[in-house]
Amino acid sequence: MVQVKEFRIRNNCTVEEYRIAQLFSVAKMSLNETGDGEGVEVIKNEPYDNELGKGQYTYKIYHLASRAPAVVRTLAPKDALELHEEAWNGYPSCRTVTTSPWMKDGFKMVTETMHLADRGDTENALNVSQEVLDQREVVYLDVADDSEVPKSACKPEEDPKQYKSKKTGRGPLKGDWAKTCDPVMTCYKLVTVEFKWWGFQTVVEALIMSYTRKAMLLMHRQLFCDTDEWHGMTIDELRELEDKTAKDLLEKRHKQLENKTDFS
């Protein structure tokens, strides 16, 4: 049974600002998550202009190892714990396809994204069929809700309920902030997960959805608390940051892999 969930994440920024904020946050988190030979490897990051339209194409490899759920580590050999991600970012829409070379057609996760200047009340933001609408589960993620956040991530400077932007005056996000804040926009993410291992399908698909939910929540909490870092950046400055981050990621992974080899 394929799992389909539509995550709706409201943010205290404009649709135009979110384009920069998201790319900045992805670059920052990729660098923070890379270490001990694991993390993100950027293979391609280039413009595209084809039948899909115009935008930015990225191809990344996620080296998971210890970061993969325990049940997945049990089922798969160590050298199989990597995911390949292709993304076509034609903002304000984006399509991301994540696969496993080892599992081939046994695993696929597709994320369709649309960004709108609303409060999360557009019922078919992705313009999908009635069949998909009937199958999906809508989930609202509140970036100010820390009930699902590990205590280690509940630092004052990383808590939207305590953070106040010096540049914009936005924050802290308290009470029914998503109903009253200005500006506001919503990130709609329709996630479809398919895992074709008989006997493990339901469990693994649920785990992947749970991990995806947590990752989205943490990223958007950090995105808001980094407002003063990304606010005012241009897309050209952001592309330069992405290029630098890709080089730093490669150097960081290789250096730590060499260190592991030296001590083996």
N, C-alpha and C positions, 0 to 999 in steps of 0.2 A: 504494500500500500504506500504509494508516494505521499510524502508529507508536504503540504503547502501552507505557508503562513505569510501574512502580510503585516510587516512591522511598520508602525507609524511613529516617527520620532519628531516631535516638535522642538524647534530651536528658536532662541531669542536673537535672530539675525535675519537679514534679507536673503532671498534666493541668490542674488548676485554675490553677497558676502560668503555664503555657504560654499560656493564653488572653490574659493580660495581656502576657506577654513578646513574643508574636508581633505583637500590635497595636502595641506600643511600637516594635518593630524596624522594622515596615513604615513607620510614620510618620517615624522617624528616617532611614531609608534613602531614602525619597521626597524628603525635604528635601535630603539630601546629593547625590542624583542629579539634582536640578533645577538648571539653569544654562544660560546662553547661549541662552535661549528654548526649551530642551529640558527633558524630564523629565516629571513627573506633574502632571496637572490633575484635582482632585477635583470631580466634577459633583454627585454625590449621596452622602449618608451618613446613612441614616435607618432606623428600625426597620421591620420588615415582619411581618405576621401574615396568612397566607393558606394555600392548600392545601399549601404546602411546610412549614408550621409557623411558628414564631416565630424571629426573629433580627435581624441587622443587614444591610441592603442597601447596597452601595456601587457607584457607577458612576464609573469613572476613565478618563481619556484619557492614553495614554503617547505623548508626542512624542519620537520616536526619533532621526531624522536621522542624525547621525554615530555613534550607538550601535547602529544596526542592522548585522547582518552584511554584509560587503562584497558578497556575491553578491546579497543582497536590495536593497542600494542600487543595484546595477547594473541589476536587473530593474525596479525601481519608480521612478517620478518622485519628486522631493523632497517634493512636497506630499502624497504618499500614505503617507509613513513615519510613520503614527500607528496605534496599536492602541487599541481600545475594550475595556475590561474590566468585566464585571458579576459581582458576587460576592454570594452569599447565605450569610451566616455564621450558621448555626444551631448554634453550638458545642455538642458536640464535632465535629459534621460541618460541612462547608462545600463549596459548589459554585461554581466560578469558570469563566466562559466568556469567552474572548478572541477578538475578531474584527477584521477590517479592513474599514472602510466602502468603501475603494477596490476591494478584491478581492471584496467581497460574499460569495457562498457558496464562493469559491475558497480561503478559509483559515478554519480554526476550531481552537481549542485549548481543550479542556475538562479541568479539574482537579477531581477528586473527592477530598476530604480527610476522614480520620477520625483522631482523636487518642485513643490508648488507653494505659492504665497497664500497659505490658508492655515487653519488650526486643526488639520487632520480630519476634516469632515467631508472630503471628496470620496465618494463610495466606489468609484472605478477609475482611480488615478492612472492605472496602467493600461486602461482600455482593453481588458481581457474579456474572454467569452463568458457567457452565463455559467457554463460548466465549471470554469475555474472559480468564478465568484461563489458558486455553491460549495465548492470543495475547500476553499481557503478558510483559515482562521485569522481574524484580525486581532492584532496584539499592539496595544499602545505602550510605548516605553517612555517613562518619565525620567529625564536626566537628573532631576532633583531627588528622586527616590533612591535611597542608598540601602534598602532592605536586601538587595541581591548583591551588594558590593562587599568584597572582602575587607576586613578591618584594616589590612595593610594599605588599601587604596583609599581610605577615608581620611586623608590628610586635609587640613583646613584649606590649603592652597589648591586642592584638587576637588573641593566640595562646592558644587553650584549653589548650595544653600548658604554658603559663607562668602563665596567669591564676589567681588565687585570690580568691574573693569574701570581702570583709570582713564582709558582713552574714550570709552563710550558711555560710562556711567551705568551700564547694564548690570543687573544683579543687585543683591543676591536673589536667587529664584526660590520663592517661598509660597506656600498656600496654593491657590489655583493660578499660578503664574502663567501657565500655558493658555488660559482663557482670557487673560488681560494684557499680557506683555506686548510691547511694540518696539521694534518690528517683530514679526513672527513668520516662520515658514515651516513646512513639514517635509520630511524625507520619507517617502513611501518606498518600502522594499518588499517586493514579492519574492519569497524564497521557496524554491522547489528542491527537495532532496530525495534522491533515489539511491538506495543501497541494495544490491541484488545478491545478498548472501542468505540463502535459506536458513531459517532458524534464528538469525541475528538481525534481520531487516528492521523490525519494529524498534528494537532496543537501540541499535546504532543510529537510525534516523532520528530518534528522539534525543539522543545524546548530541548529535551534530546540531540539531535545532537549538538545544539548550546552550551549547557552546557559542553558537552564532548570536543568540540573544544577548548573552553576557558580553561578548566582544563588542557588539554594537552599542550597548549601554555604556560600557567603560570608555569607548572611543568618543562618544558624544558628550559625556561628562567632561572629559579632558579637552575636547574641542571648545566648549564654552569657557573653561577655566584658562585656556590659552588665547583668549580673545585679544589681549594686548600684544601678543606675539605675531598673530597673523593679520590683524586689522590694519588695512592700509597697504598691504602688499599687492603688487601687480601680478598678472599671470606670467609675465616674463621673469620676474624675480622668483616666482614659484617654480618655474621650469628649471631655473638655475639651481635652486635648492634641491629639486628632485635629482638632477644630474650629479650634484655633489653627494647626496645621500646614497645614490646607487654605487658610487665609487667607494664611499666610506663603508657601506655594507659588505662589498666584495673584499675590501682590505681587512675588515674586522673578522669575517668568517675564515679567510685564508690564514690569518695570523694565529687564530685560536686553534684551527685544525693542525697547524704546524706545531704548536705548543703541545697539543695532545699526542702527536706523533713522537715528539722528543721525549715525552715521559712514559710512553708505552713500552 
